[in-house]
Amino acid sequence: MSYQSSVRERLARRIAGEIALSEHPGQTMRVWRERFRLPQIILAQHIGISPSVISDYESGRRKSPGTSTIRRFVISLLNLDERNGGQIVSAFGRLMDVSLVDLNIVLAMSDFTSPITIKEFCTLLKCSVKTGQKHLDREIYGYTLVDVERAVKELNSDAFLKLFGATTERCLLFTNVNTGRAPLIAIKSQEFKPSLVILHGISEVDLLALELSEQMKIPLAISKTGSVESLIRELRGIEP
């Protein structure tokens, strides 16, 4: 079996398993469809069903999909991505192959069962948004809280990818920040980028960090939550 076939099989099992085991399988189907950046109508056409069927599953109006439906759904995601160049499958392959990040670097991490907008996420964490206000309606699917000093010093490019968990459509929060410059420079050098960056433990952001966030079209916000422990509790209280 080729490496690409192995990645495809592992990813197929992961997607199918998450849908089958989810308390809200339709929402999980939506998360994966959007991760593959596929409109309902394109996916429905490939599966051979009406777009309204996809919509009914995702909204919960239709009962949980059976094994056959899940199988056709997963195969269609992978086939359509292959037709479009295979970028999504390749990206997930790289994510799955990277060894686990040192727990002293990743302080908290979660992938949501349903998305939340950047605006809602920042409001829940009482963050002050500094750049990217026009992108606040974008949705994210999770977060990773990172000790920036250790991350910048110890992570190579492949290990940095592991910070994204299941998807790059997430918030990276950096604590132990001095100016905000280091994490933004690190992100700019990476192939994959987060949808939102939050800096914790800082009052004024370096001008270069602000400029880089604008260039990359990544909203940048500041969390003024007192301690890292308090921030972790606030993050764990978020359940879209």
C-alpha positions as CSV (number, residue, x, y, z in Angstrom):
1,M,0.0,0.0,0.0
2,S,1.4,3.4,-1.0
3,Y,1.8,6.2,1.6
4,Q,-1.0,8.2,0.1
5,S,-3.3,5.2,0.2
6,S,-2.4,4.6,3.8
7,V,-3.2,8.2,4.7
8,R,-6.5,8.1,2.9
9,E,-7.5,4.9,4.7
10,R,-6.5,6.2,8.1
11,L,-8.4,9.5,7.5
12,A,-11.4,7.6,6.2
13,R,-11.6,5.5,9.4
14,R,-11.1,8.6,11.5
15,I,-14.0,10.6,9.8
16,A,-16.3,7.6,9.8
17,G,-15.6,6.8,13.5
18,E,-16.2,10.4,14.6
19,I,-19.5,10.5,12.8
20,A,-20.7,7.1,14.1
21,L,-19.7,7.8,17.7
22,S,-20.9,11.4,17.8
23,E,-23.9,12.4,19.9
24,H,-24.8,14.8,17.0
25,P,-23.6,12.9,13.9
26,G,-25.2,15.5,11.5
27,Q,-23.1,18.3,13.1
28,T,-20.0,16.2,12.8
29,M,-20.8,15.6,9.1
30,R,-21.1,19.4,8.6
31,V,-17.7,19.9,10.4
32,W,-16.0,17.5,8.0
33,R,-17.7,18.8,4.9
34,E,-16.6,22.3,5.8
35,R,-13.0,21.1,6.6
36,F,-12.9,19.8,3.0
37,R,-14.3,23.1,1.8
38,L,-17.2,21.5,-0.1
39,P,-20.6,23.1,-0.7
40,Q,-23.6,20.9,0.1
41,I,-24.7,20.8,-3.6
42,I,-21.3,19.6,-4.9
43,L,-21.1,16.9,-2.2
44,A,-24.7,15.8,-2.8
45,Q,-24.2,15.5,-6.5
46,H,-21.2,13.3,-6.0
47,I,-23.0,11.1,-3.5
48,G,-26.1,11.0,-5.7
49,I,-28.6,12.5,-3.4
50,S,-30.5,15.8,-3.0
51,P,-28.7,18.7,-1.3
52,S,-31.7,18.9,1.0
53,V,-30.8,15.5,2.4
54,I,-27.3,16.7,3.3
55,S,-28.9,19.8,4.9
56,D,-31.4,17.7,6.8
57,Y,-28.7,15.5,8.3
58,E,-26.5,18.5,9.3
59,S,-29.5,20.4,10.9
60,G,-30.7,17.3,12.7
61,R,-34.0,17.2,10.9
62,R,-33.2,13.7,9.6
63,K,-32.3,10.8,11.9
64,S,-28.7,9.6,12.3
65,P,-27.2,8.3,9.1
66,G,-26.6,4.6,8.7
67,T,-23.4,2.8,7.9
68,S,-24.0,2.9,4.2
69,T,-24.6,6.7,4.2
70,I,-21.6,7.4,6.3
71,R,-19.4,5.3,3.9
72,R,-20.7,7.1,0.8
73,F,-20.2,10.4,2.6
74,V,-16.6,9.7,3.5
75,I,-15.6,8.3,0.2
76,S,-17.1,11.3,-1.6
77,L,-15.1,13.7,0.6
78,L,-11.9,11.9,-0.2
79,N,-12.7,11.4,-3.9
80,L,-13.6,15.1,-4.4
81,D,-10.5,16.2,-2.6
82,E,-8.4,13.9,-4.9
83,R,-10.1,15.4,-7.9
84,N,-9.1,18.9,-6.6
85,G,-5.5,18.0,-6.1
86,G,-5.6,16.2,-2.7
87,Q,-4.5,19.1,-0.6
88,I,-6.8,18.4,2.3
89,V,-5.9,14.7,2.6
90,S,-2.2,15.6,2.3
91,A,-2.5,18.2,5.1
92,F,-4.2,15.8,7.4
93,G,-1.6,13.2,6.6
94,R,1.1,15.6,7.8
95,L,-0.9,16.4,10.9
96,M,-1.5,12.7,11.8
97,D,2.2,11.8,11.2
98,V,3.7,14.4,13.5
99,S,4.7,13.1,16.9
100,L,2.9,14.4,20.0
101,V,3.9,17.8,21.1
102,D,5.5,18.2,24.5
103,L,2.7,18.8,27.1
104,N,4.8,21.6,28.5
105,I,4.3,23.4,25.2
106,V,0.6,22.7,24.6
107,L,-1.3,23.7,27.8
108,A,-4.8,23.1,26.6
109,M,-6.4,21.9,23.3
110,S,-9.9,21.0,22.1
111,D,-11.7,20.4,18.8
112,F,-15.4,21.5,18.8
113,T,-18.3,19.3,17.7
114,S,-19.9,22.3,16.1
115,P,-18.3,25.6,15.0
116,I,-18.3,29.0,16.7
117,T,-17.7,32.4,15.2
118,I,-14.5,34.3,16.0
119,K,-16.6,37.1,17.4
120,E,-18.5,34.7,19.8
121,F,-15.2,33.1,20.9
122,C,-13.6,36.4,21.6
123,T,-16.7,37.6,23.5
124,L,-16.8,34.5,25.7
125,L,-13.1,35.0,26.6
126,K,-13.6,38.8,27.1
127,C,-10.8,39.5,24.5
128,S,-10.0,42.8,23.0
129,V,-9.8,42.5,19.2
130,K,-6.9,44.5,17.7
131,T,-7.0,43.6,14.0
132,G,-9.1,41.8,11.5
133,Q,-12.5,43.1,12.6
134,K,-14.0,42.3,9.2
135,H,-13.2,38.6,9.6
136,L,-15.0,38.1,12.9
137,D,-17.9,36.2,11.3
138,R,-15.5,33.3,10.3
139,E,-16.1,30.1,12.2
140,I,-13.5,28.1,14.1
141,Y,-13.5,24.5,15.1
142,G,-11.2,24.4,18.1
143,Y,-8.4,26.0,20.0
144,T,-4.8,25.3,21.2
145,L,-3.2,27.2,24.1
146,V,0.6,27.3,23.7
147,D,3.5,28.4,25.8
148,V,5.1,30.7,23.2
149,E,8.6,30.6,24.6
150,R,9.0,26.9,24.4
151,A,7.1,26.6,21.2
152,V,9.3,29.1,19.3
153,K,12.5,27.6,20.7
154,E,11.7,23.9,20.4
155,L,9.2,23.3,17.6
156,N,10.3,22.6,14.0
157,S,7.9,23.1,11.1
158,D,6.4,19.6,11.3
159,A,5.9,19.7,15.0
160,F,4.4,23.2,14.7
161,L,1.6,21.6,12.6
162,K,0.6,19.5,15.5
163,L,-0.6,22.6,17.3
164,F,-3.6,22.6,14.8
165,G,-5.0,19.3,16.1
166,A,-7.7,18.2,13.6
167,T,-8.0,21.4,11.7
168,T,-6.2,24.7,10.9
169,E,-9.6,26.5,11.3
170,R,-8.9,27.1,14.9
171,C,-7.6,29.7,17.4
172,L,-4.0,29.6,18.6
173,L,-3.7,31.2,22.0
174,F,-0.2,32.1,23.1
175,T,0.7,32.7,26.7
176,N,4.0,34.0,28.3
177,V,4.0,36.6,25.5
178,N,6.3,39.7,25.7
179,T,5.5,41.7,22.6
180,G,3.5,39.4,20.4
181,R,6.2,39.5,17.6
182,A,7.6,36.0,18.0
183,P,4.4,34.0,17.6
184,L,3.3,36.1,14.5
185,I,6.7,35.7,12.9
186,A,6.5,31.9,13.6
187,I,3.1,31.7,12.0
188,K,4.1,33.7,8.9
189,S,6.8,31.2,8.2
190,Q,4.4,28.2,8.3
191,E,2.5,26.7,5.3
192,F,-0.7,26.4,7.4
193,K,-2.1,29.2,9.4
194,P,-4.8,29.6,12.1
195,S,-8.0,31.5,11.7
196,L,-7.5,33.5,14.9
197,V,-4.6,34.4,17.2
198,I,-5.0,35.4,20.9
199,L,-2.2,36.7,23.0
200,H,-2.4,36.3,26.7
201,G,-0.5,38.2,29.4
202,I,0.3,41.3,27.3
203,S,-1.1,44.9,27.4
204,E,0.5,46.4,24.3
205,V,1.2,44.5,21.0
206,D,4.3,45.1,18.9
207,L,3.5,47.0,15.7
208,L,5.1,44.4,13.6
209,A,2.8,41.7,15.1
210,L,-0.2,43.9,14.2
211,E,1.1,44.4,10.6
212,L,1.7,40.7,10.1
213,S,-1.7,39.8,11.4
214,E,-3.2,42.3,8.9
215,Q,-1.1,40.9,6.0
216,M,-2.1,37.3,6.8
217,K,-5.8,38.3,7.3
218,I,-5.7,36.7,10.7
219,P,-7.7,38.5,13.5
220,L,-5.4,39.3,16.5
221,A,-6.9,39.7,20.0
222,I,-5.6,40.1,23.5
223,S,-6.8,38.1,26.5
224,K,-6.5,40.0,29.9
225,T,-7.5,37.0,32.0
226,G,-5.3,37.0,35.0
227,S,-3.6,33.6,35.2
228,V,-3.0,30.8,32.8
229,E,-5.1,28.5,35.0
230,S,-8.0,30.9,34.8
231,L,-7.7,31.1,31.1
232,I,-7.7,27.3,30.8
233,R,-10.9,27.1,33.0
234,E,-12.6,29.7,30.7
235,L,-11.6,27.7,27.6
236,R,-12.9,24.5,29.0
237,G,-16.2,26.2,29.8
238,I,-16.8,26.9,26.1
239,E,-19.0,24.3,24.5
240,P,-20.5,25.4,21.2
